[in-house]
Amino acid sequence: MSSAPTPPLPADRKDRERRAPQLDPAQLDDLVARALAEDVGDGDATAAVTVPADARAIARIRQKAPGVVYGVSLAERAFRALDPDARIERRVEEGVWREDGPVLEVEGNARALLTAERTALNFLGPLSGVATLTARCVQALEGTGARVLDTRKTTPGMRMVEKAAVHAGGGVNHRIGLYDEILIKENHAAAAGGVGEAVRRARAARPDLPIEVEVTDLAELDEALAAGAARIMLDNMDLSTMREAVQRTAGRASLEASGGVTLGALREIGETGVDFISVGALTHSAPALDLSLLLEST
């Protein structure tokens, strides 16, 4: 990587990279309520005919495969929504890699525990999968100086919690939506009359927002640099072109590699000297972490 200093990022972007997305408790409650309504409907027919109404039990959720757990607060909300008096004990530290072990212990009404089970696991498994894949990507890049970015390729309605899971896994959150950063892509640049003109228009119109521009070749890179772009996305470039882009940029902008990035390719991309690598798979293709729930009568 070039020894030239990277231009400072806008204050709001630097702050975003330091902290997790701010999750609104009311929105989390609503997310869980909608998930339970979808699953339970007008009642859990199976629990109603097999479990006595006053039976009590302890539900124990366990991590069964190596990874990073995330989403415990959503699982807790699912149980409390059906049994407000449930006793809940966390048995895991979110955002920490471990091989396996207990995650959550909930004591309460047995029917409520069984009815909430699938909703709780539907949050915990996929979100822990996002955190786990992110952690694997971070590990693959260790020592390169490159950082892993997420994208907007998220599940509708789940963006904030999925981005929080990326953060828990050690990744960096890219823009949250279309409103908090300008990202000039190929079609935007074509409509504006070119990469350089699009950057100049964006800088003049919205100096309050971070601005990034996508380039597909070295000629567009030169245009973006000449226009004063502070962050440039290298779209689907091969390794040799990325290395040349790093040399040409010489620290005048931060560079993000993007386009079909896989876990196996990360290390080589990071070694080109880019600053960031965006990985859409973190949120659209991460396999769920293997978790189970066992119920014990009390």
N, C-alpha and C positions, 0 to 999 in steps of 0.2 A: 504494500500500500504506500502511496505517496506520503512523504513526511510533511507536506504542506498542511497547514491547519484547515479543518473543515469550517465553513462559514457558520456562525452561530444560528441556531434555529430560532424562529419566533417564540416569544415567551410562552404562549399557550401550547405550542407543540412540545416544547421542552417539558412543561408541566405534565402534559398528557403522558409522556414517555416515562415519567417517574412514578405515576400512580395508576391504580386500577380505575376502570370506569365507575362513576358514582351511581350506585344502584338505589332507586327510589323504593323504599319499603312498601308503599302503597301499590306501586306497579308490580312488585313481586307477589304481593297478596292477590292482586287481580289475575296474574299469570297462573298462580296455583288454583284459584277459584275456577278459572275457565278450563283448566286441565281436569279438575275433579268433575265439573259439570259434564264434560265430554265423556268421561269414563263411567261415572256413576248414574247419570240420568236421574230417574225417579227412585233409585235405590239399588243396593247390591243384593240381587235375588239369591245368590249362592250363600252369602254370609247370613242372610236373614233366615234361611231354612236349615242351616247346619250349626250355627253358633248361638248359644243362649244369649239373650239380650244383656244380661248382667255379668257375663263372663269377662274375666280380666286375663291379660297375658303380657308377656314381654316380647317385643320384636327386636331382633338383633340383625343389623345389616353388617355384612362383612365384605371386605375387598379380597378378591380371590386371585388377582393377577398383579404383576408389578405395574406401578404407575403413580399418578398424582391425582388425588381426590379433590373434586370441586363440586359445589352445588348442595352442600349440606343444609344451608339455610332454607332452600326450597323444599327439601325433603322434610325438614322440621315443620315448615308451614303446612305441608300436606297432612301430617298427622294431627297438628293442633287444630286445623280447620274442622276435623271430624271429632276430635276429643280435646277440647280446650284445657282439660285438667290433666292431660298426659304428662308423665314425667319423662323428660328427654335428657340424655347424656351424650355429648359428643365424645368420640373415642379416637379422633384423628385430627391432625393439624393439616388444614388445607394448604395446597401449594408445595408440599414436601414429597419428594419421591420416596417410596417404600415398596417392599416386595408384596406384602399382604397385611391383613390384620383387621380388627374391628373398626367400624366407621361410626355407627350410631346405635344407641340402645334406647328403646322407647317402651315405657310401661303404661298401659291404659286399657280402655275398653277393647276387648278382643275383636269385636265386629269392626270397630273404627280402624284398628290397626290393619286388618286384612283388606278393608275397602281402600285405604290410602296406599297400600303397598305398591301397586303398579305405578301410580302417579309419582310416588317418591323415587322409585327406581328409574322411571323414565326421565326424570331430571338428573339424578345422580350419575347414571351410567354414561349417557352421551356427553354431559359437561365434563366429567372426569376423563372421558376419552379425548376431548379437545385439549384439556390441560396436559394429558399424558403425551399426545402427539407433539404438542408444542415443546414439552420438556425434551423429547427425543431430538427435535430439530435444534434446540439450543445446545444440547450436548454435542451434536454433530458439528456445530460451528465453533466449538470451544477453541480459543486461541487464534481465530482468524480476524477478530475485530468486527465481523459482520453480525447484525442482529436480525432476528426473525420478526416479520410483520404479518398481521392478519389482513383480511380484506373485508369487503361488504358482501361477500358470498355467504350469507348467514341465513338461518332459518327465520322466516317471517315471524315477528313477535318475540324472537329470542335473541336479538342482536346484542343487547347490553349484557346479558348473562353469558353469552358465548364469548364475547370480547373479554369479560371479566375472567373467564376460564383460561383464555389465552394468556392473560397477564399472570394468572396463578401459576401457569406452566413456565413462566420466565420470558414470554414473548413481549413484543411491543405492539400497542394498538395503533393502527393506522386511523384515518378519519372515521368518525362514528357514522356520519351520513353525508348527504350532498350539501349540507348547510355549513359545516364547520371547517371546510378546507376546499380550496380550488384545486381540482385535479384535471388538467387539460389532456384529454386523450385524442386519439387520431381523428375522430369525427369532429371534435371541437376545433382542433387546429385547422382542419380543412375548411370549416365554416368561417373561421376568422381570417383565412388567407395565409396560413402557414404557422409553423411552430413559434417562430420569433415574434410575429405579430400577435399571436394569441397570448404569449407571456406578457408582452408590453401592455396589451389591453387589460389583462388581469391585474397587473401591478398598479396601473393607473386607477382602475375602478374600485379595487378592494385591497388596499394596502393593509387592512386590519386582519386579513386572513392569510394563513400559510398557502403557498402556491407551489404546486408540483406539475411538471409537464412530462408526458410520455414521448419518447423518441424511439424510432425503429432502426436508425442507422447513424453512422458517425457524422454525416452531413447535418442531420437534424440536431444532433448533440451540439455541434458547433453553433448552430442557430440559437439554440436554447441558452448556451453559455453567453453568447454575444448579447442576448436580450436580458441577461442578469438573473436567470433562473437560479434559485437557491437549492432546489431539489429536483432531480431528474430521474425518471423511471426508464430503465433500459428494457425495452419490451422484446422478449423472445430473441435476444442476441446470443450467439454462440460464445464459448469461453474466450477465444482469441479476440473477438470484437470487444467483449467486456473489458479485457485487460487493456486494450488500446484506449477504450473510453476512460478508464481510470487514469491512464497516463496523460491523455489530453486534458482531462478535467483538472488534474494537478491540485486538488483541494479547493477549487473555486466553487464547487457545489457538492452536496451529498448525493450519492448515487444509490438507486434502488434497482435490483434485478427482479424481473417479473416475467411470468409466463410459463405455466405448466411445470413448476418446480416440484421435484419429488425429494423425499428424504434422502435417497441414495445419491442425488446430484448436489445436495447442499454444500458439502465440504469443498468440492472443486469450485463451485460458484463463489463461496466465501473467500477462497484463496486468490481470486482475481483482484481483490482489494475493494470491492463494493462495500458500502456502509450498511445497506439493508437488503434483505431478500424477502419478498412477499410470497406467502404460501396460502393460496386459497383453500387447499385441502385441510388446513387446520380446522375450519368450521364446516366445510361441505362434505368431507370424506373421512373424518376421524372415526375409527371404530370405537364403539362404546367399551368402557372399562368393565370387566367382569365383576359384578357384585351380586350378592344374594341376600335374601331375608329369610330367617327362620323364626318361627313363633313358638314360644314356650308358655304353657298355661301356668297361672299362679293360683 
